[in-house]
Amino acid sequence: MVTWDQVQSAPPPQDERAVGVRPLREGHPSSRFDFVEIRGEQPPLTLCRAVTDGLAKPQKELATQFLYDHRGSELFELITELPEYYPTRTERGILEARASEIVEAVGYGAAMIEFGSGSSSKTRLLIEAALARCPTLEYHPIDISFEFLKLSSSALLDAYPGLSIRALGAEYFDAATELPAHDGPRLILFLGSNIGNLDTASAIDFLTRIRRHMKPSDRVLVGIDLVKDRNLLEAAYNDAQGITAQFNMNLLRRINRELDGQFDEDKFAHLAPYLDDSARIQMRLVSKCRQSVAVEGIDRVFDFEDGEFIHTEWSHKYTPATFATLCASANLQVDHLWTDPREWFGLAMLKA
């Protein structure tokens, strides 16, 4: 039997996009678990290329995905527990109140597909609601982290005997064109306001890819952070304990560690303002002075003016109307919107 250590260390096949199905671990029969790695048509972006290209642009930027190394992921988990950071607990509250209603709206015997599944902690509420209506459930978590897929799949299979899992190791955009087939309806999940991290063009592209592969009975459930008071928004991304600042600054530490960068953290500051004109938070790493920073691993030196910043992440906020317009651009329609009592966060169900 192939173990997960062997799965992660094995050399990839050269001529196949989807790597063969492999068992999870001993103790979970292969009939309940499959794993498939999906490779995109383009090679994945490397940190080396992201730094080389991103820091050479007039508006310096670093791809958001590189915030989430092991330490970055740990820090983000801490962020979700902060008193200022309302999205995670607010979305969970909606799911606690509405999971049964959401599952019922999709239809009996639906399979679940989740982009960016991570630990699948909030998804358990939907899994439990689905298993309360139907004795079995097919669940397809999608994540770029094999380790997250391993841990969460193992825990879910232990907790729910009626569950079967086919996990996909893939980037969002690559997996969007490889949605697992199912005879009945499918509920496609994109929770956690992750869609807000995409710029408008990328969000439309992502939803369009999903739409092309949807059946009339399929539904998409998207978590969206709603427009609200500026002070609430900025506090959520500039917390008093400085955890979000550490999360952002960890990107410079990663460049120093992996590419022999010479970034001095004391010469940069975290800032995340809310931009009214585009209704989004922009996470920045701001240079406190005029300086030059060498990244010896790529033999480059990058110059910074005093106050110049590196853009590291967007977090778009929506009104029901602006989100509906975004969906319409992807030929999708908002069928229902569940919100919390304060209307801080929403779960939008989309249909073709």
N, C-alpha and C positions, 0 to 999 in steps of 0.2 A: 504493500500500500504506500502511495506517495504521501509524504508528510508536507505540512505547510512550509517548513524550512527548505525542503527540496523544491517546492513550487517557486519560492522566492529567489532561490539561488540558481535555478536551472537556466541555461542559455535559451533565449527566445528563438522560435523557429524563424527562418528567413523569408518564407514565401506565404505565410498565412497571416491575415489580420486578426482572426480570432484564435487564441491559443486553446488547446484541448481542455476538455472538462476534467476536473480533478477533485477527488474527495477532500472534505474539510479536515477531518482528523478521525482517528479511531474512536468509536463510541457514537458517531453519527453516521448512520447508513447512507451510502451514496445515493439511495433512492430519495433522500430528503435534501441533498445538497449537491449543487454543481457550482463550479467556478469557471468563468471565462474572462480572459483578458482581451480587450479590444484595442487594437492599435489604429491610430488615425492615418490618413493618407499622407499627412505631413509629419516630419519628425517633431517630437515635443520640444518646446522652448526650454533652453538651458539657462541657468543662472548666468553663465558666462555671456551668452548672447543678450540676455535681458539687460545686463549692466552695460555691455559694450554699446548697444543701440540706444537704450533708454536714457543713459546719462549724457549722450551726445546730442540729444534733441534740444531745441531752443527752450521748450518746457520740459525739464528733466522729469523722468518717470521711471518707476520700477513696477513690473507686473505684479498684481495683487497676489497671485498664487504663491509667490515666494515668501510671503508673510508666514505661511503655514508649514514651516519645518516642525520638528518634534517640539522644540521649546515654544515656538509660536503657537502651536496647537494647544499646549498646556496653558499658555497665557490667555488664549481666547476662552478656554473653559472657565478660567477665573473671571474674565470679563462678564460672561453670561450670568454670574452670580452677584454682580455688583448692584448696589441699590439704585444707582443711576441708570443702569442698563435694563430698560423695560422690555425690549422685544421678545426675548426668550420666554420669560415667565408669562407675558401677555398672550403670546401665541399658544403656550401650553394651556392657559386658562380657557381659551376658545375651544381647543381640542377636548379638554375635559368636559366642557358643557355640550359640545356639538358633535362629537365623534360618531355617535350612533346615527344622528341625522345625516351626516356627511356620507357615511357608508350606505345608508338606505337610499340616498339620492342617486348613487352610482348604479345600484342594482345587485341582485342576488348572484353570488358566485364570482364576484369580481376579483381579478388579480391586482396586486399593487406593484408599481415600479417607482423607485425613489432615486432622484438625482441628488448627489451629495449627502448620502445617507449618514455618514459619520457613525456615531454610536447608536443611532436609531432610537434614542430614548423617547422623544415625543411620538415617534411613529408607533410605539407600543400601544398608545391609546386607540389608534385606528385599527391596529392588528386585533386587539381585544374586542373591539366593537364588531369587526368583520367575523371573527370566530364565534361570537355570540349568535350570529345569524346563520352561519354556515360552518359545518364541522371542519372544513379544510380551507387553507388559503395558500396561494402561491405569492411569494414576495421576492422582488428582484431589486436588491440594493445596488446602487452604482456609486463608486467612490474611487478616487485615484490612489488612495492609501490601502494597500493590501492588508496592512496590519489592522486598520479599523474594520475592514470587511471580515477578517478572521475573528476578531474578538466579538464584534456585535453579532455575527451569524451564529457563533457558538453559543452565546448567551441566549439568543432568541430561540434556537432549536431546543435548548434545555428547558426554556420556560413554556413553550407552546408545542405540544405533541402534534397538533393538527397542522403545523406550519411546514412548508417546504420552501427552500431558498435556492435560487439561481443567482449568484452574485456576479456582477460585472465590474472588472477592474478597468476603468476608462475615464477619460476626460468627458465633461458634459457634452460638448459639441460632437464628439465622436460617437458617444452612446446614443445621442438623439436620433441617429439614423439606423440604430440597431435594436429597436425596442423589442423585447421578447414577445413572441406570439402567445395568444390565449384565445380559447374558443368563446369565452364570454366577454363582458366589459372589462376594461382596464382603468384603474385609477392611478394616474401619473402624478407623483408628488414632487414639488420643488418648494420646500418649506424654508423657514428661517430668514425670510426676506433676502435670500441669496440672489434673487433676480435683480435686486437693487444695486448689487456690486457690478453689474454689467452696464456699459453705456447703452444708450437707446438703440443704436444700430445693432449692437451685439445681442441685446435682449430680443429684438424683433427677429433676428436671424435664428436665435436659439428656439424661440417659440414656433417659428415657421418650420424648422426641421422636424419638430415634434408633430406639428399639424399635418405634415405630408404623410406621416405614418400612422395617423389616428383612424380608427373606425368610427362610425356614427355613434356607437354606444360608449365610446371611451370618454373619460373626463380628465381634466388636469386641475390639480389643486395647488395654488400658488400662494405662498405667504408674502404679504406686502406690508411694508411700514407706511403708515398714513401720515400726511402732512399735519403738523401740530405746532404748538408754541416753540419758537426758536430756542428759548432757554432750556426746555426739556430735551430737545434734540442735541444741542451742543453739550449739555451735561453728560449725555449718554456716551459721547465719544471723547470727552475730556474729563474723565472721572477724577475725583478728589484724591484717591489713593495712587493715581499715576500708573495704573495697570495697563491702560490702553497706550499710554506713552511708552511703557516698556515693550509692549507688543509691537508697536511701530518701530521703535529703536532696535529691536532684535534683528530687523532686516539689515541694518548696518553691521551688526555683530556677525551675522551670517556671511556677509561679503568679506569681512575681515578674516573670518575663519576659513572659508572655502576658496577664496580667491586672493588671499594675502593682501587684503585691502588695508588702508591706513586711516580709516575714518576715526576721528576722535569724537566720541559721544558727547563730550562736554561742549563741543562746538556746534551741536545741532539741538533743535527743540522740536517736540511734537506739537502740532496744532491741527485742529479739525473744525473749521468754521462751517456754518450752514450758508449755502449760497441761494439766496431767494430767487434769483432769476432762473435757475435751473432746478430748484427744489431738491437739492442734494447736499449731503455732507461730503467734504473733500478732506481726506487724511493727507497731511503733509509732514515732511521732515525739513525744517527750516534752518538754513545756515545762519549762525549767529554773527558771522564775520566774513570778510573776504578771505578766501582760502583756496589752496590747491590740494587735492587729495589723490594720492597714487593708489592704483590697484595693480599691484605688481604681477599678479597671476595672469593678467591680460595685457600687461605692459602699456598701461594707459594712465594718464593724469587728467583729472577733471577739475575745472575751475568753477568756483562758486563766488557770486557776489554776496555782500551782506544782505540778508533777507530773502535771497533766492531759495526756492524750495524744490524738493523732489515730491512729485505726486505719487502716492502709494495705493490709494483705494478711493472709489466712489461708493456712496451709499444713497441711492435715490429714494425719495419719498413721494408718495402718490396720493392723489385724490381718487375717489371712485371713477370720476370722469376721465382723468388723465390715464389711469390704468386701462380703462375700457378702450380708449383710443389706441394705446399701445397694442393691445390684444387684437383689435380690428385690423391693424397693419399686418398681422400674422394670420388673418382670416380665422380668428377665434372670437368667441362671444362670451362675455361674463354671464353665466347662468344663475349664479347666486353669490352673494358676498356675506360672510359671517364676520362680525366684529365683536370686540369687547364692549362693555357698557360705556367706556369713555371714548370709544372710536379712535383708539391709538394704533390699532393693528387690525389687519384683515386677512381672512382666508378666502380667496376668490376661486370659485369653481368655474372652469372654462369648458365650453363645448365647441365642436367644429361648426 
